[in-house]
Amino acid sequence: ARRVGACLGRAAVVAAPSNYLRERMRPFHEDLVLLPNPINLDAYEFRLRRVARPRMVWLRSFHKIYRPTLAPRVLARLSEEFPDISLVMVGRDKGDGSLQRTQAVANELGVAGRISYAGGVNKRDVPGCLQQGDIFLNTTDVDNTPVSVLEALACGMCVVSTNVGGVPYLLDEGIDAALVPPADAEAMADAVRRIINDPAHAESLSRNARRKAEQFDWSLIMPQWEELLRTTAAAGGARRG
């Protein structure tokens, strides 16, 4: 803590990419500037989900902190009610056994045939992967402001996420996403069920998702960086003078 405080104390300005980090780091530096992580909104085609099909997408690395095993558990709870439900899991294998555990859970629960694994994909291919589904699952136990969630919002997907870390600072429950407790397959399945069964709710989440993503476009974030650099440089020059 002392070294972090000393490091930040030497900075002319300290920027945080989320309100979550700005709040958590305030004990080390009182005056933190919020500069969110941006996305290129034009790269993500918006499709309004007036009706959400039972097509789910999961996009993270296969690592235990993202709890990928939760996704097949959610799928299993919905498979009898929605016979055509499916799940696409996109992400690199980080080598801690999470991919193998996820596949084992899917086999045990009898939903392996409903899951396809896309592996790691190039950034340019992410929008296409997301457009395969209408519902985005974010199953993580640890998070800040996940770019994958921003990408899903930009596409107009109905986002269902665990309510951890910086996620509740980014998403508004019932407005642009459904937030559930971590490691709770039943709660996540209930949220997905409501989205599928309630078209008005799905459409509202989808429309508001895009509106939320629009706040993070480069066209809005870049001018903030430019202004920060200009004012910081000017202040530094004034002190030297």
Backbone as CSV, one residue per row, in Angstrom:
resi,resn,N_x,N_y,N_z,CA_x,CA_y,CA_z,C_x,C_y,C_z
1,ALA,0.833,-1.209,0.000,0.000,0.000,0.000,0.867,1.258,0.000
2,ARG,1.974,1.252,0.746,2.844,2.430,0.797,3.461,2.707,-0.569
3,ARG,3.893,1.647,-1.234,4.514,1.840,-2.539,3.501,2.349,-3.562
4,VAL,2.267,1.812,-3.500,1.231,2.281,-4.423,0.942,3.756,-4.174
5,GLY,0.792,4.139,-2.916,0.519,5.533,-2.578,1.641,6.449,-3.038
6,ALA,2.885,5.998,-2.859,4.024,6.808,-3.278,4.062,6.961,-4.795
7,CYS,3.772,5.883,-5.494,3.772,5.914,-6.962,2.719,6.879,-7.487
8,LEU,1.496,6.758,-6.980,0.429,7.634,-7.451,0.676,9.080,-7.033
9,GLY,1.328,9.259,-5.889,1.602,10.608,-5.412,2.567,11.366,-6.297
10,ARG,3.394,10.656,-7.039,4.354,11.311,-7.935,3.742,11.668,-9.287
11,ALA,2.538,11.179,-9.550,1.908,11.413,-10.851,1.274,12.798,-10.918
12,ALA,1.358,13.408,-12.106,0.693,14.687,-12.306,-0.814,14.520,-12.260
13,VAL,-1.300,13.385,-12.754,-2.727,13.081,-12.730,-2.874,11.568,-12.730
14,VAL,-3.912,11.073,-12.092,-4.189,9.637,-12.061,-5.579,9.406,-12.660
15,ALA,-5.634,8.565,-13.684,-6.902,8.243,-14.343,-7.315,6.825,-14.004
16,ALA,-8.601,6.626,-13.813,-9.154,5.293,-13.554,-10.146,4.961,-14.664
17,PRO,-10.182,3.700,-15.149,-11.070,3.334,-16.254,-12.500,3.016,-15.839
18,SER,-12.800,3.100,-14.542,-14.162,2.795,-14.099,-14.430,3.486,-12.779
19,ASN,-15.708,3.738,-12.506,-16.080,4.297,-11.202,-15.740,3.340,-10.075
20,TYR,-15.775,2.052,-10.373,-15.402,1.045,-9.381,-13.957,1.238,-8.932
21,LEU,-13.031,1.317,-9.877,-11.633,1.503,-9.504,-11.386,2.878,-8.910
22,ARG,-12.094,3.874,-9.400,-11.923,5.211,-8.843,-12.302,5.221,-7.357
23,GLU,-13.363,4.521,-7.025,-13.782,4.460,-5.623,-12.815,3.633,-4.784
24,ARG,-12.396,2.485,-5.315,-11.528,1.602,-4.545,-10.116,2.158,-4.380
25,MET,-9.662,2.983,-5.313,-8.303,3.527,-5.250,-8.248,4.901,-4.598
26,ARG,-9.389,5.433,-4.213,-9.408,6.763,-3.611,-8.557,6.863,-2.342
27,PRO,-8.452,5.824,-1.517,-7.567,5.936,-0.345,-6.107,6.201,-0.707
28,PHE,-5.706,5.870,-1.930,-4.318,6.064,-2.343,-4.106,7.382,-3.082
29,HIS,-5.204,7.957,-3.604,-5.102,9.214,-4.343,-6.498,9.806,-4.420
30,GLU,-6.699,10.958,-3.796,-8.051,11.490,-3.660,-8.642,11.963,-4.981
31,ASP,-7.825,12.575,-5.831,-8.337,13.216,-7.040,-8.074,12.339,-8.252
32,LEU,-8.937,11.343,-8.466,-8.811,10.459,-9.618,-9.766,10.900,-10.721
33,VAL,-9.274,10.880,-11.947,-10.068,11.259,-13.108,-10.641,10.002,-13.748
34,LEU,-11.918,10.023,-14.061,-12.553,8.883,-14.722,-12.377,9.004,-16.229
35,LEU,-11.726,8.009,-16.828,-11.592,7.905,-18.278,-11.887,6.465,-18.666
36,PRO,-13.110,6.161,-19.059,-13.525,4.775,-19.286,-12.768,4.104,-20.425
37,ASN,-12.703,2.783,-20.376,-12.203,2.014,-21.506,-13.160,2.214,-22.675
38,PRO,-12.639,2.562,-23.852,-13.516,2.820,-25.002,-13.676,1.604,-25.899
39,ILE,-14.681,1.654,-26.749,-14.834,0.677,-27.825,-15.120,1.449,-29.111
40,ASN,-14.865,0.799,-30.227,-15.191,1.370,-31.529,-16.604,0.932,-31.876
41,LEU,-17.566,1.764,-31.578,-18.972,1.377,-31.685,-19.352,0.970,-33.114
42,ASP,-18.718,1.587,-34.096,-19.067,1.287,-35.482,-18.765,-0.162,-35.863
43,ALA,-17.903,-0.826,-35.098,-17.539,-2.217,-35.411,-18.619,-3.203,-34.979
44,TYR,-19.615,-2.734,-34.215,-20.612,-3.641,-33.648,-22.000,-3.273,-34.169
45,GLU,-22.500,-4.115,-35.045,-23.828,-3.874,-35.605,-24.895,-4.091,-34.539
46,PHE,-25.770,-3.119,-34.410,-26.842,-3.221,-33.420,-28.036,-3.946,-34.024
47,ARG,-28.510,-4.954,-33.319,-29.729,-5.662,-33.707,-30.671,-5.686,-32.504
48,LEU,-31.788,-4.992,-32.633,-32.750,-4.929,-31.541,-33.414,-6.282,-31.359
49,ARG,-33.315,-6.819,-30.136,-33.941,-8.114,-29.844,-35.374,-7.876,-29.367
50,ARG,-36.285,-7.814,-30.327,-37.700,-7.654,-29.955,-38.228,-8.933,-29.303
51,VAL,-37.688,-10.041,-29.727,-37.942,-11.333,-29.104,-36.585,-12.005,-28.955
52,ALA,-36.271,-12.465,-27.766,-34.981,-13.113,-27.525,-35.110,-14.618,-27.750
53,ARG,-34.395,-15.121,-28.728,-34.367,-16.560,-28.961,-33.533,-17.239,-27.863
54,PRO,-33.752,-18.509,-27.614,-32.945,-19.212,-26.610,-31.571,-19.573,-27.165
55,ARG,-30.849,-18.555,-27.596,-29.491,-18.702,-28.120,-28.573,-17.882,-27.227
56,MET,-27.700,-18.547,-26.505,-26.837,-17.870,-25.543,-25.389,-17.887,-26.018
57,VAL,-24.665,-16.830,-25.649,-23.246,-16.723,-25.974,-22.481,-16.381,-24.700
58,TRP,-21.352,-17.041,-24.528,-20.418,-16.769,-23.424,-19.084,-16.421,-24.048
59,LEU,-18.462,-15.312,-23.635,-17.206,-14.885,-24.252,-16.244,-14.381,-23.184
60,ARG,-15.340,-15.211,-22.771,-14.243,-14.874,-21.862,-13.161,-15.921,-22.075
61,SER,-12.015,-15.755,-21.397,-11.021,-16.828,-21.396,-11.489,-17.942,-20.461
62,PHE,-11.110,-19.165,-20.786,-11.424,-20.276,-19.891,-10.421,-20.258,-18.739
63,HIS,-10.839,-19.650,-17.637,-10.036,-19.541,-16.425,-10.991,-19.563,-15.249
64,LYS,-10.518,-20.055,-14.129,-11.413,-20.258,-12.989,-12.048,-18.976,-12.480
65,ILE,-11.367,-17.809,-12.621,-11.959,-16.575,-12.091,-13.213,-16.182,-12.870
66,TYR,-13.360,-16.704,-14.100,-14.543,-16.397,-14.899,-15.624,-17.462,-14.757
67,ARG,-15.362,-18.473,-13.967,-16.303,-19.554,-13.664,-17.089,-20.017,-14.906
68,PRO,-16.404,-20.516,-15.918,-17.118,-20.976,-17.112,-18.033,-22.164,-16.860
69,THR,-17.778,-22.940,-15.796,-18.634,-24.090,-15.499,-20.061,-23.688,-15.157
70,LEU,-20.269,-22.412,-14.812,-21.623,-21.952,-14.502,-22.509,-21.954,-15.751
71,ALA,-21.920,-21.707,-16.909,-22.716,-21.607,-18.141,-23.451,-22.909,-18.481
72,PRO,-22.784,-24.080,-18.493,-23.543,-25.308,-18.760,-24.555,-25.638,-17.671
73,ARG,-24.310,-25.205,-16.450,-25.292,-25.433,-15.378,-26.563,-24.621,-15.632
74,VAL,-26.389,-23.401,-16.124,-27.549,-22.583,-16.487,-28.287,-23.228,-17.653
75,LEU,-27.543,-23.651,-18.643,-28.123,-24.304,-19.815,-28.946,-25.528,-19.423
76,ALA,-28.413,-26.337,-18.518,-29.101,-27.561,-18.105,-30.430,-27.257,-17.428
77,ARG,-30.500,-26.158,-16.683,-31.738,-25.811,-15.991,-32.829,-25.327,-16.946
78,LEU,-32.445,-24.991,-18.165,-33.407,-24.454,-19.121,-33.702,-25.406,-20.276
79,SER,-32.952,-26.476,-20.379,-33.002,-27.319,-21.577,-34.350,-28.026,-21.768
80,GLU,-34.994,-28.433,-20.700,-36.284,-29.107,-20.854,-37.380,-28.123,-21.238
81,GLU,-37.307,-26.935,-20.677,-38.331,-25.924,-20.953,-38.199,-25.359,-22.366
82,PHE,-36.965,-25.263,-22.841,-36.698,-24.706,-24.171,-35.887,-25.733,-24.958
83,PRO,-36.551,-26.633,-25.665,-35.863,-27.751,-26.316,-34.810,-27.333,-27.337
84,ASP,-34.928,-26.120,-27.904,-33.965,-25.699,-28.917,-32.907,-24.757,-28.362
85,ILE,-32.759,-24.681,-27.053,-31.781,-23.783,-26.455,-30.366,-24.265,-26.762
86,SER,-29.458,-23.289,-26.930,-28.073,-23.625,-27.242,-27.138,-22.583,-26.628
87,LEU,-25.855,-22.923,-26.608,-24.843,-22.063,-26.011,-23.573,-22.125,-26.844
88,VAL,-23.047,-20.955,-27.197,-21.743,-20.846,-27.852,-20.762,-20.282,-26.827
89,MET,-19.645,-20.983,-26.617,-18.632,-20.528,-25.666,-17.382,-20.145,-26.455
90,VAL,-17.010,-18.868,-26.326,-15.903,-18.298,-27.088,-14.804,-17.869,-26.122
91,GLY,-13.585,-18.363,-26.354,-12.488,-17.924,-25.504,-11.309,-18.874,-25.533
92,ARG,-10.143,-18.324,-25.202,-8.924,-19.117,-25.171,-8.865,-19.979,-23.918
93,ASP,-8.207,-21.098,-24.044,-7.948,-21.977,-22.911,-6.704,-21.455,-22.184
94,LYS,-6.881,-21.006,-20.925,-5.759,-20.461,-20.154,-4.926,-21.544,-19.485
95,GLY,-5.337,-22.798,-19.620,-4.507,-23.900,-19.172,-4.618,-24.273,-17.712
96,ASP,-5.636,-23.789,-17.015,-5.781,-24.151,-15.603,-6.797,-25.272,-15.401
97,GLY,-7.239,-25.893,-16.494,-8.200,-26.988,-16.398,-9.650,-26.563,-16.475
98,SER,-9.901,-25.258,-16.607,-11.284,-24.775,-16.618,-12.061,-25.269,-17.833
99,LEU,-11.423,-25.317,-18.980,-12.100,-25.807,-20.177,-12.508,-27.264,-19.999
100,GLN,-11.615,-28.071,-19.485,-11.909,-29.490,-19.287,-13.006,-29.680,-18.239
101,ARG,-12.973,-28.867,-17.186,-14.020,-28.970,-16.161,-15.375,-28.559,-16.729
102,THR,-15.389,-27.539,-17.578,-16.637,-27.095,-18.204,-17.214,-28.193,-19.084
103,GLN,-16.360,-28.827,-19.857,-16.814,-29.922,-20.726,-17.307,-31.107,-19.905
104,ALA,-16.640,-31.360,-18.781,-17.059,-32.465,-17.918,-18.430,-32.187,-17.304
105,VAL,-18.656,-30.957,-16.850,-19.955,-30.585,-16.290,-21.047,-30.726,-17.347
106,ALA,-20.747,-30.270,-18.563,-21.730,-30.374,-19.645,-22.088,-31.830,-19.930
107,ASN,-21.100,-32.692,-19.897,-21.354,-34.122,-20.116,-22.193,-34.714,-18.992
108,GLU,-21.846,-34.374,-17.762,-22.569,-34.894,-16.595,-24.036,-34.477,-16.611
109,LEU,-24.296,-33.248,-17.078,-25.660,-32.717,-17.068,-26.422,-33.016,-18.356
110,GLY,-25.774,-33.667,-19.296,-26.457,-34.071,-20.520,-26.711,-32.956,-21.515
111,VAL,-25.891,-31.894,-21.462,-26.112,-30.775,-22.392,-24.908,-30.544,-23.307
112,ALA,-23.987,-31.480,-23.359,-22.785,-31.308,-24.177,-23.137,-31.062,-25.646
113,GLY,-24.171,-31.714,-26.129,-24.558,-31.557,-27.525,-25.169,-30.211,-27.853
114,ARG,-25.495,-29.441,-26.837,-26.084,-28.119,-27.048,-25.034,-27.008,-27.013
115,ILE,-23.785,-27.363,-26.760,-22.720,-26.375,-26.607,-21.723,-26.509,-27.748
116,SER,-21.336,-25.375,-28.330,-20.245,-25.348,-29.302,-19.137,-24.455,-28.745
117,TYR,-17.896,-24.861,-28.972,-16.720,-24.142,-28.463,-15.979,-23.519,-29.639
118,ALA,-15.889,-22.209,-29.636,-15.283,-21.494,-30.763,-13.793,-21.262,-30.585
119,GLY,-13.269,-21.482,-29.383,-11.863,-21.202,-29.131,-11.609,-19.705,-29.092
120,GLY,-10.327,-19.332,-29.113,-9.993,-17.914,-29.156,-10.249,-17.347,-30.544
121,VAL,-10.694,-16.109,-30.606,-10.996,-15.477,-31.891,-10.298,-14.127,-31.974
122,ASN,-10.036,-13.673,-33.191,-9.485,-12.340,-33.407,-10.521,-11.285,-33.038
123,LYS,-10.031,-10.117,-32.650,-10.926,-9.039,-32.239,-11.946,-8.718,-33.333
124,ARG,-11.521,-8.745,-34.581,-12.435,-8.403,-35.671,-13.575,-9.415,-35.825
125,ASP,-13.383,-10.616,-35.253,-14.406,-11.656,-35.376,-15.385,-11.677,-34.204
126,VAL,-15.123,-10.877,-33.189,-15.981,-10.877,-32.000,-17.419,-10.471,-32.322
127,PRO,-17.654,-9.383,-33.085,-19.051,-9.022,-33.376,-19.837,-10.156,-34.024
128,GLY,-19.213,-10.871,-34.939,-19.903,-11.981,-35.583,-20.237,-13.096,-34.620
129,CYS,-19.319,-13.369,-33.692,-19.584,-14.389,-32.665,-20.771,-13.990,-31.797
130,LEU,-20.813,-12.729,-31.413,-21.894,-12.272,-30.544,-23.240,-12.312,-31.252
131,GLN,-23.257,-12.029,-32.543,-24.519,-12.003,-33.268,-25.114,-13.394,-33.458
132,GLN,-24.394,-14.437,-33.051,-24.963,-15.779,-33.117,-26.065,-15.993,-32.083
133,GLY,-26.098,-15.139,-31.077,-27.082,-15.317,-30.008,-27.819,-14.044,-29.671
134,ASP,-28.772,-14.166,-28.761,-29.551,-13.021,-28.285,-29.288,-12.722,-26.811
135,ILE,-28.747,-13.707,-26.089,-28.534,-13.561,-24.645,-27.059,-13.792,-24.346
136,PHE,-26.459,-12.863,-23.615,-25.044,-12.938,-23.274,-24.899,-13.296,-21.805
137,LEU,-24.144,-14.348,-21.523,-23.889,-14.770,-20.152,-22.509,-14.301,-19.703
138,ASN,-22.458,-13.589,-18.598,-21.191,-13.209,-17.973,-21.162,-13.852,-16.582
139,THR,-20.410,-14.943,-16.465,-20.491,-15.806,-15.275,-19.396,-15.548,-14.260
140,THR,-18.648,-14.502,-14.423,-17.409,-14.290,-13.693,-17.583,-14.118,-12.183
141,ASP,-16.527,-14.481,-11.454,-16.456,-14.224,-10.011,-15.693,-12.946,-9.701
142,VAL,-14.878,-12.485,-10.640,-14.028,-11.299,-10.464,-14.130,-10.462,-11.723
143,ASP,-14.361,-9.160,-11.585,-14.460,-8.332,-12.779,-14.282,-6.860,-12.434
144,ASN,-13.991,-6.081,-13.462,-13.894,-4.631,-13.323,-14.921,-4.002,-14.271
145,THR,-14.483,-3.635,-15.478,-15.393,-3.144,-16.512,-15.104,-3.962,-17.763
146,PRO,-15.669,-5.146,-17.869,-15.283,-6.069,-18.939,-15.648,-5.562,-20.329
147,VAL,-14.643,-5.530,-21.202,-14.870,-5.091,-22.572,-15.826,-6.044,-23.288
148,SER,-15.767,-7.338,-22.956,-16.675,-8.288,-23.600,-18.134,-7.928,-23.328
149,VAL,-18.424,-7.445,-22.148,-19.794,-7.029,-21.828,-20.155,-5.771,-22.618
150,LEU,-19.216,-4.821,-22.720,-19.464,-3.629,-23.527,-19.764,-4.006,-24.974
151,GLU,-19.037,-4.999,-25.492,-19.253,-5.446,-26.862,-20.640,-6.065,-27.021
152,ALA,-21.055,-6.846,-26.038,-22.388,-7.443,-26.082,-23.470,-6.368,-26.018
153,LEU,-23.266,-5.371,-25.179,-24.212,-4.258,-25.102,-24.311,-3.548,-26.443
154,ALA,-23.167,-3.327,-27.070,-23.143,-2.608,-28.344,-23.929,-3.344,-29.414
155,CYS,-23.918,-4.675,-29.366,-24.661,-5.488,-30.332,-26.145,-5.557,-30.013
156,GLY,-26.535,-5.055,-28.850,-27.942,-5.114,-28.462,-28.343,-6.428,-27.838
157,MET,-27.373,-7.187,-27.337,-27.704,-8.453,-26.689,-28.337,-8.204,-25.324
158,CYS,-29.116,-9.153,-24.874,-29.686,-9.114,-23.526,-28.642,-9.726,-22.589
159,VAL,-28.061,-8.907,-21.743,-26.946,-9.324,-20.903,-27.448,-9.824,-19.550
160,VAL,-26.958,-11.007,-19.164,-27.199,-11.548,-17.827,-25.826,-11.751,-17.191
161,SER,-25.571,-11.049,-16.097,-24.232,-11.055,-15.512,-24.286,-11.244,-14.005
162,THR,-23.217,-11.827,-13.491,-23.044,-11.851,-12.043,-22.793,-10.430,-11.544
163,ASN,-23.229,-10.185,-10.346,-23.188,-8.852,-9.748,-21.924,-8.716,-8.899
164,VAL,-20.761,-8.682,-9.558,-19.483,-8.700,-8.835,-18.613,-7.526,-9.250
165,GLY,-17.679,-7.156,-8.371,-16.676,-6.142,-8.686,-17.265,-4.877,-9.263
166,GLY,-16.770,-4.503,-10.437,-17.223,-3.275,-11.074,-18.463,-3.413,-11.910
167,VAL,-19.012,-4.625,-12.022,-20.179,-4.835,-12.896,-21.372,-3.970,-12.484
168,PRO,-21.745,-3.899,-11.186,-22.894,-3.052,-10.843,-22.626,-1.565,-11.017
169,TYR,-21.355,-1.166,-11.182,-21.037,0.223,-11.501,-21.252,0.496,-12.986
170,LEU,-21.221,-0.558,-13.781,-21.375,-0.446,-15.225,-22.813,-0.674,-15.671
171,LEU,-23.468,-1.697,-15.120,-24.791,-2.117,-15.563,-25.863,-1.760,-14.540
172,ASP,-27.042,-1.460,-15.033,-28.182,-1.138,-14.173,-29.190,-2.273,-14.237
173,GLU,-29.392,-2.919,-13.103,-30.284,-4.075,-13.010,-31.682,-3.733,-13.511
174,GLY,-32.168,-4.575,-14.426,-33.514,-4.424,-14.946,-33.677,-3.350,-15.989
175,ILE,-32.625,-2.588,-16.244,-32.690,-1.509,-17.236,-31.902,-1.875,-18.485
176,ASP,-30.607,-2.128,-18.313,-29.804,-2.534,-19.466,-29.174,-3.907,-19.289
177,ALA,-29.492,-4.591,-18.193,-28.967,-5.936,-17.952,-29.730,-6.567,-16.802
178,ALA,-29.548,-7.875,-16.664,-30.051,-8.596,-15.492,-28.844,-8.998,-14.661
179,LEU,-28.844,-8.641,-13.391,-27.722,-8.928,-12.495,-28.144,-9.971,-11.469
180,VAL,-27.276,-10.957,-11.255,-27.582,-12.059,-10.343,-26.381,-12.312,-9.443
181,PRO,-26.575,-12.997,-8.311,-25.452,-13.302,-7.425,-24.452,-14.234,-8.115
182,PRO,-23.185,-14.173,-7.713,-22.182,-15.062,-8.310,-22.446,-16.522,-7.958
183,ALA,-22.060,-17.404,-8.866,-22.119,-18.863,-8.664,-23.541,-19.375,-8.432
184,ASP,-24.545,-18.626,-8.864,-25.941,-18.994,-8.636,-26.591,-19.364,-9.971
185,ALA,-26.514,-20.641,-10.327,-27.045,-21.092,-11.607,-28.555,-20.903,-11.692
186,GLU,-29.248,-21.106,-10.585,-30.704,-20.981,-10.589,-31.123,-19.546,-10.845
187,ALA,-30.465,-18.591,-10.189,-30.811,-17.184,-10.394,-30.515,-16.746,-11.819
188,MET,-29.399,-17.207,-12.372,-29.061,-16.840,-13.750,-30.044,-17.472,-14.718
189,ALA,-30.431,-18.705,-14.477,-31.417,-19.365,-15.335,-32.762,-18.645,-15.268
190,ASP,-33.152,-18.198,-14.085,-34.409,-17.463,-13.940,-34.377,-16.173,-14.763
191,ALA,-33.224,-15.483,-14.743,-33.094,-14.237,-15.504,-33.189,-14.507,-16.998
192,VAL,-32.548,-15.581,-17.454,-32.625,-15.950,-18.876,-34.061,-16.319,-19.243
193,ARG,-34.707,-17.076,-18.380,-36.093,-17.509,-18.627,-37.012,-16.299,-18.814
194,ARG,-36.859,-15.303,-17.971,-37.715,-14.120,-18.082,-37.470,-13.392,-19.405
195,ILE,-36.218,-13.308,-19.812,-35.896,-12.627,-21.067,-36.554,-13.342,-22.247
196,ILE,-36.499,-14.671,-22.238,-37.090,-15.439,-23.339,-38.608,-15.334,-23.337
197,ASN,-39.199,-15.387,-22.153,-40.660,-15.430,-22.044,-41.333,-14.069,-22.095
198,ASP,-40.568,-12.996,-21.917,-41.139,-11.649,-21.848,-40.518,-10.771,-22.936
199,PRO,-41.097,-10.753,-24.148,-40.517,-9.972,-25.245,-40.365,-8.489,-24.920
200,ALA,-41.294,-7.920,-24.182,-41.187,-6.503,-23.845,-39.945,-6.244,-22.991
201,HIS,-39.677,-7.145,-22.071,-38.489,-7.024,-21.222,-37.227,-7.175,-22.057
202,ALA,-37.216,-8.155,-22.957,-36.053,-8.372,-23.816,-35.785,-7.150,-24.684
203,GLU,-36.827,-6.601,-25.276,-36.650,-5.437,-26.148,-36.119,-4.240,-25.367
204,SER,-36.634,-4.041,-24.157,-36.173,-2.934,-23.330,-34.697,-3.086,-22.974
205,LEU,-34.291,-4.288,-22.555,-32.888,-4.529,-22.234,-32.009,-4.290,-23.460
206,SER,-32.438,-4.785,-24.604,-31.658,-4.666,-25.827,-31.476,-3.206,-26.239
207,ARG,-32.551,-2.463,-26.223,-32.494,-1.052,-26.627,-31.598,-0.257,-25.670
208,ASN,-31.773,-0.490,-24.369,-30.985,0.243,-23.383,-29.525,-0.205,-23.364
209,ALA,-29.286,-1.456,-23.777,-27.912,-1.937,-23.861,-27.114,-1.106,-24.855
210,ARG,-27.687,-0.892,-26.026,-26.992,-0.086,-27.032,-26.774,1.342,-26.535
211,ARG,-27.770,1.900,-25.875,-27.626,3.252,-25.349,-26.480,3.329,-24.341
212,LYS,-26.348,2.308,-23.522,-25.254,2.292,-22.551,-23.915,2.214,-23.277
213,ALA,-23.818,1.352,-24.290,-22.564,1.191,-25.017,-22.152,2.482,-25.721
214,GLU,-23.122,3.258,-26.154,-22.817,4.504,-26.857,-22.024,5.478,-25.995
215,GLN,-22.116,5.335,-24.688,-21.382,6.210,-23.780,-19.886,5.911,-23.769
216,PHE,-19.489,4.766,-24.363,-18.102,4.334,-24.310,-17.424,4.389,-25.681
217,ASP,-18.046,5.049,-26.646,-17.461,5.109,-27.981,-16.210,5.992,-27.976
218,TRP,-15.242,5.620,-28.822,-13.997,6.387,-28.945,-14.267,7.865,-29.216
219,SER,-15.332,8.174,-29.958,-15.621,9.562,-30.311,-15.887,10.420,-29.088
220,LEU,-16.296,9.776,-27.994,-16.539,10.493,-26.746,-15.344,10.423,-25.803
221,ILE,-14.624,9.317,-25.813,-13.526,9.126,-24.859,-12.251,9.822,-25.309
222,MET,-11.936,9.783,-26.608,-10.703,10.396,-27.096,-10.606,11.884,-26.767
223,PRO,-11.656,12.689,-26.968,-11.548,14.106,-26.596,-11.249,14.308,-25.114
224,GLN,-11.727,13.410,-24.262,-11.424,13.524,-22.837,-9.937,13.307,-22.575
225,TRP,-9.343,12.319,-23.287,-7.897,12.100,-23.162,-7.120,13.310,-23.676
226,GLU,-7.539,13.854,-24.795,-6.835,15.006,-25.369,-6.881,16.201,-24.428
227,GLU,-8.054,16.440,-23.845,-8.190,17.556,-22.909,-7.342,17.329,-21.660
228,LEU,-7.314,16.097,-21.172,-6.500,15.781,-19.993,-5.024,16.030,-20.272
229,LEU,-4.543,15.584,-21.426,-3.137,15.775,-21.776,-2.800,17.256,-21.966
230,ARG,-3.710,18.004,-22.595,-3.468,19.435,-22.781,-3.369,20.170,-21.456
231,THR,-4.345,19.931,-20.571,-4.358,20.645,-19.296,-3.192,20.225,-18.409
232,THR,-2.832,18.950,-18.461,-1.707,18.477,-17.656,-0.393,19.072,-18.147
233,ALA,-0.228,19.100,-19.490,0.980,19.684,-20.051,1.071,21.163,-19.730
234,ALA,-0.070,21.863,-19.826,-0.074,23.283,-19.532,0.269,23.554,-18.070
235,ALA,-0.283,22.734,-17.185,0.015,22.906,-15.759,1.479,22.645,-15.479
236,GLY,2.050,21.634,-16.136,3.470,21.344,-15.948,4.353,22.472,-16.431
237,GLY,3.990,23.062,-17.576,4.765,24.182,-18.094,4.686,25.402,-17.190
238,ALA,3.510,25.634,-16.611,3.345,26.774,-15.713,4.205,26.605,-14.463
239,ARG,4.279,25.359,-13.954,5.103,25.119,-12.760,6.580,25.325,-13.072
240,ARG,7.016,24.901,-14.254,8.429,25.076,-14.615,8.771,26.540,-14.810
241,GLY,7.771,27.306,-15.346,8.011,28.720,-15.571,8.124,29.472,-14.252
